[in-house]
Amino acid sequence: MTKEETAVQVKQMQAGNQEAFDAIFAAYQQKAVRTAAFICGDTALAEDVAQEAFVNCLLHIQELQNPYGFATWFFKILTRCAWKACKRQTAISIEDAVLPIESVWDSYPSEQRAEYENLYAAIQTLSTKQRTVIILYYFNDFSIKEIAQILTAPQATVKTRLFAAKHRLQKTLAESTKNREGAWQYEKQS
């Protein structure tokens, strides 16, 4: 759904049209669950988080002044719900944290799933805030400015988190490659 189509649906939602909410839900549901799954590390919890975010969206849609900013506004709600859920969640073992790959990577080619499994495991080693910026930037295509709005943080903070997260992912993935192939393939980029 394009920004223009989303804006039209949001205006209709604000006017009380239930079908418009259904269209928004259909367009954003899979992306919302996937984003929440990455942040929380648990598929069942991610579905609850996405549902909570959609309920909050429906309850507070009148507060959205710019319908063209719906995606940023919605992902701000989703991120906050995911962070709260992560805080409430009890510590889980790494075996429990691994999501069924089909539920996370269902829109990706099957021949790349092994790479995605490694990437997912590396992403889960990041702090919640670093994981969030990586997910919003690379998996949801938000700009630094949009992420700053979603997280209510300065753009410099988002850039710092993104840089630190990329550096840590690079090291983690290099170690993973070294362990699998017996050769260290980490190259520091300047």
Buried (B, 14 or more C-beta within 10 A) or exposed (E): BEEEEBBBBBBBBBEEEEEBBEBBBEBBBEBBBBBBBBBBBBBEBBBBBBBBBBEBBEEEBEEBEEBEBBBBBBBBBBBBBBBEBBEEEEEEEEEEBBBEBEBBBEEEEEEEBEEBBBBBBBBBEBEBBBBBBBBBBBBBEBEBEBBBBBBEBEBEBBBBBBEBBBEBBBBBBBEBBEEEEEEEEEEEEE
